[in-house]
Amino acid sequence: MRRTALNAFAKMAQQNTPKTAASPVIPIGAARTAPTLPTTVVPAPGGAPPAYADRQFARGRPVQLIAHRGGAVEAPENTMGALSRALQLGADGVEFDLQRTLDDRLIILHDDTLERTAAPFSPLVAAQTGMDEAAYTQLIQTNVNFLTLEEVQRVDVGSFFHAEWHTERVPVFEDALHLVARFPGRKLYAEIKTGDFQSADLCQKLVLKLQPRPEQLWFIGFNLEVIKHTKRLLPAYPAMHVVHPRIPVLGLTEDEFVSMALESAQELDGIDPCAVPTSVTPRLVDAVRSLPTEPGAPRKTVACWVWKRFPETDMLENWRYLVNVARVDAITTDRPADFLKFLEDEFPASGGGANAAADCIAGSGDVVDSAACSNVDRGVDTCESKESSTPQQGAHSPSNAQAVVVETH
């Protein structure tokens, strides 16, 4: 009954979500299959026993701020510009989505095609890509699992938000790993999309290669089996199950929802439900935190995510509820700048976004004093002010950007 009700909700949400291409439009090249990588468990960096994440809240905050897709209301989602900007502002972490390309690269993209965030076809796009309108349309409507990284990165994925972001291209996972390494104490929430075990295997391969700090990399996802698989491959790295909201009209009781959450969190490091009060209750939070953990490990984490289908989840009153009543550990928000203002106003001791730039490491131990790295890993290894990364007021500026944000996690 529990799973049936949530599955019914997930199906309803999918039916009401803007659709991308249902199947590959073009195979641009040879047969498009990808081998499954070996599933060897990766130890903690340096061969040490699994290290548990340090989950102390940055700068004394009562809750951790995680910028959803880098702050999708304030910058073009899932771009390096957005991720850099959010960390520069003072977010404790950034959330993004991982998709897999034909040539086994993990890219940061929410949808399974480029169509929604691609720049509209224009003479400039034709000059940049060398494609006519028909070929360009075909490209952006093709499932990215059937495109190479080179094909994916032909496309401007910033201009849909505002023209000043026209240089943004789809990043790869390692771009985000390199970025967060320059912000000690910050973290990534990497969501593995579409129940893709192959993507989990690719995550393992990349982690083995780059050895990111476990406290700076969390894996999340809606598919419980994929996230459990990821945790088995990478036991040193925290992982959480993302859960659809509990909608009472669908017949799922609070008892059933809490029981399901405990079942999900048992083998993982916590739970990540939708930030509606019917889901995130003090009872749920206390129950998950009471689960036993291994000796020396911290208690289970309760994060939560906002959803544009329920806009009240990302508004002031709900933030107050989540922090003061439910007492969650982390909130994933599309509005990091506004959330920082909320923290500054209501929890002045936390410092909000103050001194965030001091956390940014620009190179080998060089601390940036007054500006942070908003162009890190975008081909520019210099730092610029926050203003230069903030969209101008206009059709796709922050105040009007909600219309272009997809209504899923």
C-alpha atoms as one frame of an Amber mdcrd trajectory, in Angstrom:
protein
   0.000   0.000   0.000   2.750   2.443   0.906   4.734   1.995  -2.283   1.574
   1.789  -4.404   0.353   5.174  -3.222   3.708   6.866  -3.811   4.053   5.191
  -7.197   0.610   6.546  -8.085   1.754  10.029  -7.143   4.976   9.668  -9.114
   2.993   8.606 -12.164   0.641  11.570 -11.744   3.593  13.955 -11.403   5.210
  12.525 -14.515   2.009  12.944 -16.504   1.813  16.610 -15.491   5.461  17.409
 -16.101   6.592  19.061 -19.361   7.681  16.264 -21.642  10.903  15.904 -23.529
  11.428  13.458 -26.369   9.971  10.082 -25.458  12.584   8.159 -27.402  15.777
   8.854 -29.315  15.138  10.908 -32.433  18.450  10.322 -34.158  21.280   7.949
 -33.747  24.038  10.351 -34.882  26.540   7.662 -35.665  26.964   3.972 -35.008
  25.074   1.688 -32.643  24.604   3.449 -29.334  25.161   1.161 -26.423  27.368
   1.518 -23.390  29.094  -1.281 -21.459  28.484  -1.704 -17.752  31.588  -0.988
 -15.697  32.915  -3.379 -13.054  31.207  -2.958  -9.699  34.221  -2.902  -7.412
  33.773  -1.229  -4.063  35.853   1.939  -3.829  37.535   2.576  -0.479  37.933
   5.967   1.089  40.682   8.189  -0.385  44.132   7.038   0.547  43.004   3.485
   1.210  41.771   4.381   4.684  38.629   2.834   6.187  35.394   4.568   5.130
  35.358   8.092   6.537  32.068   9.567   7.650  31.061  13.026   6.492  31.518
  15.927   8.857  27.970  17.243   9.011  28.534  20.200  11.285  26.647  23.187
   9.946  28.729  25.886   8.335  29.145  29.143  10.245  26.731  28.079  12.999
  23.648  27.934  10.783  20.592  26.075  12.080  20.185  24.366   8.707  22.275
  23.752   5.614  21.363  25.597   2.428  21.652  23.496  -0.726  21.106  25.395
  -3.984  18.775  23.349  -6.222  20.439  23.009  -9.625  22.621  25.861  -8.457
  19.588  28.067  -7.711  17.290  27.673 -10.689  15.333  30.888 -10.060  18.487
  32.989  -9.890  20.737  31.532 -12.614  20.549  29.068 -15.526  20.075  25.694
 -13.903  22.762  23.023 -13.838  25.480  25.232 -15.314  28.894  25.966 -13.896
  27.913  29.609 -13.673  24.969  28.740 -11.441  26.919  26.304  -9.265  29.805
  28.752  -8.841  27.473  31.640  -8.072  25.633  29.705  -5.359  28.838  28.710
  -3.601  30.131  32.254  -3.967  26.974  33.601  -2.315  27.515  31.308   0.650
  25.421  28.188   0.008  26.530  25.150   2.004  26.197  23.045  -1.113  24.727
  22.704  -4.578  22.436  20.060  -6.010  22.499  18.930  -9.627  21.409  16.072
 -11.883  23.565  13.511 -13.629  22.798  12.039 -17.037  24.941   9.674 -19.107
  26.118  10.303 -22.680  26.782   7.785 -25.404  30.531   7.949 -24.794  30.107
   7.271 -21.047  30.517  10.799 -19.752  28.443  11.990 -16.823  26.924  15.360
 -17.653  25.049  17.802 -15.432  21.571  18.051 -16.943  18.068  17.540 -15.582
  16.050  16.486 -18.621  16.873  13.595 -20.912  17.143  16.028 -23.842  18.567
  19.524 -24.306  15.377  20.986 -25.736  14.017  22.901 -22.722  17.257  24.712
 -21.827  18.777  25.032 -25.303  19.080  28.447 -26.934  16.373  28.968 -29.578
  17.657  28.565 -33.111  18.997  31.796 -34.565  21.684  32.957 -37.009  24.070
  33.089 -34.040  23.267  29.496 -33.081  23.760  28.451 -36.701  27.179  30.129
 -36.748  28.181  28.605 -33.392  27.085  25.053 -34.169  27.475  24.899 -37.952
  23.976  23.395 -38.113  20.813  24.355 -39.929  17.535  24.586 -38.033  16.397
  21.054 -38.853  19.656  19.479 -37.701  19.755  21.624 -34.565  16.175  20.751
 -33.660  16.951  17.097 -34.181  20.000  17.361 -31.942  18.280  19.052 -29.010
  15.326  16.637 -29.160  17.518  13.541 -28.979  17.944  11.678 -25.708  21.398
  12.571 -24.414  22.102   8.879 -23.813  22.377   8.720 -27.606  24.639  11.754
 -28.028  28.354  12.167 -27.453  29.721  14.769 -25.083  30.980  16.785 -28.050
  27.470  16.847 -29.519  25.909  17.853 -26.219  28.384  20.666 -25.621  27.685
  22.323 -28.957  24.555  23.784 -27.410  24.240  27.041 -25.459  22.285  26.220
 -22.267  22.468  29.646 -20.650  20.666  32.009 -23.017  17.252  30.519 -22.245
  17.613  32.240 -18.856  19.258  35.472 -19.978  21.444  36.479 -22.910  24.423
  37.277 -20.675  24.771  33.546 -19.891  25.275  32.609 -23.560  28.699  31.038
 -22.959  27.305  28.307 -20.677  27.571  24.738 -21.932  26.505  21.487 -20.275
  29.171  20.683 -17.656  30.580  17.280 -16.832  30.570  15.794 -13.342  34.293
  16.320 -12.868  33.818  20.077 -13.397  31.664  20.168 -10.264  34.121  18.015
  -8.329  36.972  20.362  -9.186  34.822  23.358  -8.250  33.762  22.135  -4.806
  37.363  21.246  -3.973  38.007  25.016  -4.004  35.331  25.554  -1.348  36.343
  23.643   1.795  33.381  22.677   3.922  30.904  22.821   1.039  29.268  19.859
  -0.644  27.647  18.491  -3.770  24.306  16.683  -3.898  24.637  14.634  -7.087
  21.329  13.148  -8.206  21.567  10.050 -10.376  18.654  10.305 -12.793  16.274
   7.791 -14.339  17.199   4.719 -12.324  20.431   4.301 -14.250  22.767   1.689
 -12.764  25.313   2.458 -15.477  25.530   6.050 -14.266  26.203   4.773 -10.753
  29.024   2.639 -12.114  30.467   5.653 -13.922  30.292   7.637 -10.680  32.355
   4.923  -9.040  34.959   5.086 -11.782  35.264   8.873 -11.545  35.457   8.882
  -7.751  38.205   6.282  -7.878  40.106   8.519 -10.280  39.636  11.925  -8.625
  39.366  10.909  -4.951  37.041  13.716  -3.801  36.654  14.205  -0.058  33.727
  12.104   1.212  32.244  14.987   3.168  31.990  17.014  -0.042  30.083  14.520
  -2.181  26.618  13.121  -1.469  24.667  10.913  -3.860  20.880  11.164  -4.026
  18.152   9.769  -6.245  14.532   8.705  -6.528  15.368   5.119  -7.463  16.056
   3.396  -4.155  17.793   0.391  -5.685  20.182   2.576  -7.703  21.075   4.629
  -4.623  21.625   1.480  -2.549  23.835   0.185  -5.367  25.786   3.454  -5.341
  26.253   3.238  -1.576  27.559  -0.321  -1.868  30.063   0.798  -4.499  31.119
   3.906  -2.579  30.572   3.183   1.128  32.616   6.201   2.252  30.303   8.621
   0.458  26.924   9.598   1.937  23.799   8.649   0.014  20.114   9.467   0.492
  16.846   8.365  -1.081  14.787  11.203  -2.594  11.110  10.675  -1.792   8.001
  12.077  -3.451   5.647  14.002  -1.157   2.972  12.346   0.933  -0.393  13.438
  -0.450  -3.117  12.355   2.014  -5.762  12.227  -0.724  -3.852   9.313  -2.259
  -4.451   7.288   0.878  -0.931   7.105   2.279  -1.053   7.578   6.051   1.655
   9.222   8.099   2.387   5.873   9.760   2.952   4.275   6.387   5.063   7.158
   5.119   7.306   7.152   8.197   7.698   3.390   7.974   8.677   3.656   4.319
  11.170   6.443   5.100  12.774   4.338   7.819  13.033   1.420   5.439  14.772
   3.625   2.863  17.130   5.260   5.359  18.135   2.010   7.028  20.889   1.185
   4.533  21.692   4.780   3.624  22.809   7.962   5.379  19.438   9.621   5.597
  16.310  10.591   3.705  15.431  13.443   1.326  11.629  13.935   1.153   9.739
  16.730  -0.569   9.403  19.778   1.675   5.644  19.674   2.190   4.484  19.621
   5.831   2.513  16.410   5.275   5.809  14.687   4.458   8.379  16.477   6.611
   6.987  16.208  10.127   8.783  16.308  13.478   7.790  12.684  13.886   9.495
  11.706  10.627  12.636  13.666  11.462  12.920  12.173  14.956  12.262   8.660
  13.688  14.962   8.819  11.012  17.477  10.367  13.402  16.807   7.618  15.937
  17.911   4.880  13.560  21.069   3.118  14.751  24.315   3.874  12.963  27.730
   2.265  12.890  30.139   3.083  15.742  31.654   6.511  15.174  29.155   7.464
  12.498  26.927  10.548  12.820  23.185  10.231  13.104  21.075   9.933   9.973
  20.453  13.127   8.013  17.060  14.538   7.039  17.241  16.859   4.059  14.275
  18.069   2.005  13.675  19.456  -1.464  11.330  22.100  -2.807   9.093  21.566
  -5.819   7.695  24.197  -8.172   4.435  22.262  -8.389   4.035  23.231  -4.742
   5.468  26.790  -4.767   4.692  27.251  -1.090   7.475  24.776  -0.303  10.042
  27.424  -1.289   8.537  30.360   0.579   9.332  32.074   3.860   6.642  30.480
   6.032   7.587  26.979   4.957  11.285  27.712   5.540  10.367  28.758   9.073
   8.395  25.560   9.573  11.200  23.361   8.263  13.839  25.033  10.436  11.931
  25.736  13.652   9.313  22.971  13.795  10.481  20.038  11.691  14.150  20.855
  12.420  15.543  19.375   9.226  19.270  19.264   8.557  19.287  20.688   5.032
  16.915  22.444   2.637  17.342  22.354  -1.125  16.039  25.650  -2.533  15.769
  27.334  -5.918  16.304  30.689  -4.176  19.669  30.621  -2.389  20.054  34.407
  -2.195  16.602  34.806  -0.654  17.245  31.924   1.735  20.488  33.528   2.875
  18.560  36.737   3.563  16.107  34.674   5.638  19.008  33.267   7.658  20.555
  36.682   8.148  17.260  38.192   9.310  16.075  35.414  11.606  19.340  33.807
  12.705  21.832  36.696  12.692  24.468  34.663  14.530  24.679  32.357  11.515
  26.157  35.135   9.391  24.035  34.285   6.341  26.295  34.606   3.331  28.872
  36.792   5.038  32.525  35.942   4.478  31.618  33.266   1.953  34.416  34.388
  -0.344  36.974  33.551   2.296  36.126  29.889   1.814  36.980  29.912  -1.876
  40.338  28.455  -2.757  41.518  29.656  -6.152  44.542  27.451  -6.496  47.277
  25.846  -4.470  46.404  27.340  -1.121  45.675  30.829  -2.476  42.714  32.283
  -0.609  40.511  34.736  -2.440  39.765  37.614  -0.106  36.979  39.714  -1.594
  35.637  37.900  -4.656  34.822  34.287  -5.301  35.292  32.004  -8.235  32.171
  32.392 -10.341  34.010  31.379 -13.512  35.789  28.358 -12.056  36.047  25.518
 -14.549  34.309  27.508 -17.289  37.630  28.063 -18.980  38.344  31.159 -16.887
  40.505  30.635 -13.839  40.022  34.150 -12.520  37.542  35.471  -9.983  34.867
  38.057 -10.529  32.318  39.854  -8.417  28.851  38.528  -7.647  27.264  41.235
  -9.746  28.887  39.978 -12.936  27.260  36.578 -12.470  23.772  37.893 -11.715
  21.278  38.188 -14.602  20.039  41.628 -15.586  16.377  42.417 -14.993  14.486
  41.200 -18.044  12.408  38.437 -19.549  14.542  35.737 -17.952  15.904  37.597
 -14.973  15.406  36.173 -11.468  12.071  37.868 -10.813  10.535  36.311 -13.918
  12.497  33.088 -14.156  10.077  30.698 -12.501   8.238  30.131 -15.763  11.284
  28.446 -17.262  12.064  26.143 -14.347  10.898  22.561 -14.807   8.609  21.373
 -12.062  10.512  18.322 -10.930  13.423  17.745  -8.555
